[in-house]
Amino acid sequence: MNRRVVFRPAAVRDLARLDRIVQARIDAALARYAATGHGDVKSLKDRPGELRLRVGKWRVFFSLEPPDFIRVLGIDNRGEAY
């Protein structure tokens, strides 16, 4: 599968405000999903074309773009994400 992960500027800012351990967990989860397609991923009902990846209490919002891109749209805490 092996997709490339691309961050929007807002997602880069979201990631930068997290501590290094959480950043590493999110990077690992995205790399795993990009390589294998495995992860706790669901489509968002109120946002067509967007998905969320659950990483502990964090939610990574992204879209799949042809041919092989994962565009990370934002990262937020579970309680504030929706």
Summary of the structure (lengths in Angstrom):
residues: 82
radius of gyration: 11.7
end to end distance: 29.2
largest distance: 32.7
contacts: 209
relative contact order: 0.25
helix: 35%
strand: 37%
